[in-house]
Amino acid sequence: MIDVVLSHEREFGGISFPILGGELQGWIRLGIKSGKVRPSSAGEWMFNFAEPQFVQCGLVCRVDGYFGVSWSDEFLPWHADVRHLIETSAIWADLAGWRKSALCDGNPSDVLDALKGLSREDCASSRETSWWLGDAVAVYIEPHFTYLPDGSFRIHLMTSDSESDRRVKRTLEEVRQSGVDLLVRSQNDLVVRPEECPFG
């Protein structure tokens, strides 16, 4: 297990990058502090491997490489590995200047089926977290930080122009009115480039 920790530190230790949206928004610096490996409440061995700028939970890796979050002694899976986390950051960076059209809570398939024509980006996707991209629409799906809503995910929708923004909002309203259990919150913000790295 210590070999896994040291291997992660050699490959990723000291790398800092911003994530421009989602639950982990803000700067992240990768690396170990104590190198201590501890068991989760489910018996999964994990270690802290990232320092977040804003979020209050621990950012951890299991010894199989899976990246997740931990509030106390649980492991909540997020990305298949640290590389998927970095790729997610890169996609957010590519969307700088796009509109944050809506944030939904619900079943991702209800949104993806209605929008049609989106392709999954495997390099930044895992069982829990995924990117779906089209010509003028991007969808980012991630777990809730607490995992309390059973089967529900946070679904972020971004668009590159005002026409796509209107189309996405219309589509989401149609889905909601069809009786699907989908909470839709319209947004009018932009994906903005980050401020200076706080880690020095």
Protein Blocks (a to p, Z undefined) as FASTA:
>chain_A
ZZmmmmmmmmmgopacddfedjkgccddeddfklpacddfkopacddfbdcfkbmbdcdd
dfkopacddfklmccdfbfblklmmmmmmmmmmmgoiacfbdcdddfklmmmmngoiacd
fklgcfkbccdddfkbccdddddfklmaghiacdddddfbfklmmmmmmmmmmmmmnopa
cdddddfbdcddddddfkZZ
